[in-house]
Amino acid sequence: MLVLTRRCGEAVTIGPDIRVVVLGTKGGQVRLGIEAPKTVDVHRDEVQARILNENQLAAQTRAIPIEAFRHLVPRTRRRAR
């Protein structure tokens, strides 16, 4: 782990296109701004953990045959021309 000290307004660059800027501090909290391409997902750790957990649960779910859902859609009658 790289440990850095940054002041408000200073930044850290990760790779060629991700930049983390210290926006301010208040109490024991630090406000960060993260500039990254739209193709890069940026989440808080607790959100990322929940996403991974939900994906694992979804991958374990058995497939349900489409026939099981057919009764949910009302049948439409053809109109006479």
Stockholm file with secondary structure:
# STOCKHOLM 1.0

chainA/1-81         MLVLTRRCGEAVTIGPDIRVVVLGTKGGQVRLGIEAPKTVDVHRDEVQARILNENQLAAQTRAIPIEAFRHLVPRTRRRAR
#=GR chainA/1-81 SS CCCCCCCTTCEEEETTTEEEEEEEEETTEEEEEEECCTTSCCCCHHHHHHHHHHHHHHHHSCCCCGGGGGGGSCCCCCCCC
#=GC SS_cons        CCCCCCCTTCEEEETTTEEEEEEEEETTEEEEEEECCTTSCCCCHHHHHHHHHHHHHHHHSCCCCGGGGGGGSCCCCCCCC
//
